[in-house]
């Protein structure tokens, strides 16, 4: 009996030694993956690594040495198994993220790139009216400028109706939606000229992007200001809260026939959908639990000119600072008209002629987000009652 007990003990010790080596390998792979991914702030990462090193050293001693009680070895094995699962899942997340960013981001920085964690910037969202590959040129059905100020934690969404009449780089005029067929550079340049702003980055998406993203996060909740049946898909929407899957969210974002102000209302719906997606991703465990599915659906239907490093910097900023973003929205307005445009030859098409006051208002709101006025007290000569205004980042 004594020999059999010693034999079983010896086999168990051999198993725990081998297991401890596998554990160390998993730990090293996990640490390497986190360092390569580089989205965790340094202080948090260092603290986590130190804690894991101490815990792992204790586990290794418990598992590797022969003179440790069996009960302690079993406890160390169970706890190390739990951590092994964490390491495996974490490594899988890191690899998936790294590969995803390699597919959708740019190889080199944009000409007007800024430090996205400290300077305000504009991102142009171009939603193509196609379900094919994102590399295909198509009409730009969704046109939105996202102005982000990482210091004030404010985000302004400025929507432009798809039929807005803009001046092309060749001096001709056309609908904004048609510029999508001329390439994203044409679209962003025309919008820069229209509003007198600098667009630092762009993100191209298409119908599949929205539909698949909403499905991958388990749907979104939208508050509709009226009841209607959508023209696309004939979906029924009630006044108030609506739970939407991908197809319904796309129909809601594209609807204009149900509204008296048509395209002007549609752009507000698009803003509502975007806010609902952001709130779902940042306000719950959705991003963690559905992470791989989200990346799988987004990769083929998204393109941007932010680099991998810039996206990582934004993620690291969000994790480290955990800012509570405040959303504002605005949309350009105009007048219904018919006109010949560059891409239509002699045929007259419906267009929306720009309202200059609306453009001025949009330009001012973007400026206020980028260069907020801050009040500071002038304490010279003991006078605390005088306030002076200064503009943040006036050089931008």
Secondary structure, 3 states (H helix, E strand, C coil): CHHHHHHHHHHHHHHHHHHHHHHHHHHHHHHHHHHHHCCCCHHHHHHHHHHHHHHHHHHHHHHHCCCCCHHHHHHHHHHHHHHHHHHHHHHHHHHHHHHHHHHHCECCCCCCCCCCCCCCEEEEEEEECCCCCCCCCCCEEEEEEEEEECCCCEEEEEECCCCEEEECCCCCEEEHHHHHHHCHHHHHHHHHHHHCCCCCEEEEEEHHHHHHHHHHCCCEEEEECCCEECCCCCCEECCEEEEECHHHHHHHHHCCCCCCCCHHHHHHHHHHHHHHHHHHHHCCCHHHHCHHHHHHHHHCCEEECCEHHHHHHHHHHHHHHCCCCEEEEEECCEEEEEEECHHHCCCEEEEEEECHHHHHHHHHHHHHHHCCEEEEEECHHHCCCEEEEEECCCCC
